[in-house]
Amino acid sequence: MEAQLEVIGFLLVALALLHAPFARYFNWRQEFAAVSLINRQMMYVHTFFIAFTVLLMGVLCLTSAPELVSTVLGRKLALGCGLFWLARLLIQFFGYSAVLWQGKRFETTIHVVFSIFWAYLSTVFILVSFG
């Protein structure tokens, strides 16, 4: 399981870095021009903290895989991470409308790939938590 956590660590660091171009890719300057300053800034701030949390989770896996697997505290942290990613997996299906991806090749591919990714993360972390 330590090797799986190290792979996950690398993938989570990469995912965190993928958040950097979100504002430009999703054209937030134009998309959020009509919303209030607080709503616009909350999107930027929340995106930063999501990316930061994902980065820290990745660094934890890269630097502390043995401890996550072999200590009580590590397994509790793994359970928390597993529940976090399980919630993200559920949001993939119940938080986003299928209209966003159905019938669109690229968007459907992204939906499927990330659904599998969230399931993988959830499964590994929860398995680690049970020892």
N, C-alpha and C positions, 0 to 999 in steps of 0.2 A: 504493500500500500504506500510505502514511502516514495517509491518511484512514481506512482500515480499522482501523489501530492506534488511532487516536483514538476511533473508535466503540467499539472493544473496551475502551479505557481507561474510557470512561463506563460501559459495561455492567459492567465488573469492580468499579468503585467502588460501583455500585448493588447488585451481588451481595454485596459485603462488608458493606454496611449491612443487607442482608436477614438476615444472621446474628444481628443484635442481638435480635430477638424469639424466636429458636429455643427457648430454655429455657421460655418461657411457652407458646408455640404447641404444643410437643411435650410439655408438662406434665412437665418433667424433675424437678421437686420431688417429685412423687408417684411417677413412674416409677423414679427412682433412689433412693428412700427405703430400699430393701432392699439396696442394694449398699454396699460399704465406702466409707469416706470418700475413700480414694485413687482408687478407680474413678470416683466421682462428680466429684471435683475434676479428674481427667484429662479427662473429657468437656468440662467447662467450659473448661479451659485449652487443650485441643487445638482446640476450636471457635473460641476467641479467636484462636489463632495461624493457623488456616486463614483466618479472615476477615481478619486482619492481612496475611497473605501475598497474598491476593487483592487487598486494598486497595493494597498496595505495587506489585503488578503493574499495576493499573489506573493508578495515579499515574505509573508509569514510562512507560506507553503514552501518557498524556496529555501528559507533559512532554518526552518524548524520542523520539517517533516518528521524526523524521528520522535520529537517531543509530542507532536500532535497524535501520533500513533500509540505511544507508550506511556503517557501520563494521564492521570484523571483530568487535570485541567486541559490538556491537549484534546482529549476526547470531548470534553464539554464545549471547547471552542469549535471543534469539528462539527458537533451537533448544531451549534448556532449557525455556522456557515452552511451546513446542509439545509437547514430550515430557510435561511435567506434565499438560497438558490432554488429551493422547491417553491417558495412563494413567487420567485421570478418566473419559474416555469408555468405556474398557474396563471400569472398575469399575461403571459404570452398568448393564452387561449381565451381568457375571460376579461382582460383589461383592454385589449386591442380588437377593433372590429376586423372581421375577416375581409371586409371590403378593401382594406388596405393592401392585401396581398393576393387574394384569390383572382385567378385569371391573369396574373402578371408574373412572368417567368422569373425575373430577378428577385422580386419581392417574395415570391413563394419559396425560392431557393433559400433566401436569407431566413425566412420564417422557419423552414424545416431544419436548416443547419443550426440555428440558435436554439430551437426546441430540443434538438438532440444534445447540444452543448449544455443547456441548463439541466437536462435530465442526467447527463454524465456527472456534472458537478454535484448535483443533489445526491446521487447514488453513492459516489465515492466518499463524500463527507459523512453521510449518514452511516455508511458501512464502517468507516473509521471510528465514528462515535460509539458504535456497539462493540468495538474491539475485534 
